[in-house]
Amino acid sequence: MSGSERPTYGSMAEVRAAIDSIDEALMPLIAARAHCIAEAARLKGNPQIALVPWRVEEVAAHVRDLAGRHDVDPDLVERLWRAMMAEFISHERRLMEQTAAR
């Protein structure tokens, strides 16, 4: 949604309903990202290489650019993505460790 498409809400109930709707739209995308992470874990295999620092920085720069195009605070978006990436990297590492333990 660009800045000109932002709705105005008349109540907190409407804002909360909109947030719930957005969360429902985001979940399939998060699931798709989790699948990609599982595939990365399968392809990499080694838990020691779950973290790829240059890729983290590349993604952070990309989302900052996207934030600018969508009129969202790039600092906010970068912090959110770094937190999400850290969780997905931990998840990837756990998946690799589980596979290695078999």
Residue pairs with C-beta under 8 A, 6 or more apart in sequence:
1 70
2 70
2 71
3 71
7 18
9 15
9 18
33 88
34 88
34 91
37 88
37 91
37 92
37 95
38 92
38 95
40 92
41 50
41 92
41 93
41 95
41 96
41 99
42 95
42 99
44 50
44 92
44 96
45 96
45 99
45 100
46 96
47 93
47 96
47 97
47 100
50 89
50 90
50 92
50 93
50 96
51 89
51 93
56 82
56 85
56 89
59 81
59 85
60 78
60 81
60 82
60 85
63 74
63 77
63 78
63 81
64 74
64 77
64 78
66 77
67 73
67 74
67 76
67 77
67 78
68 74
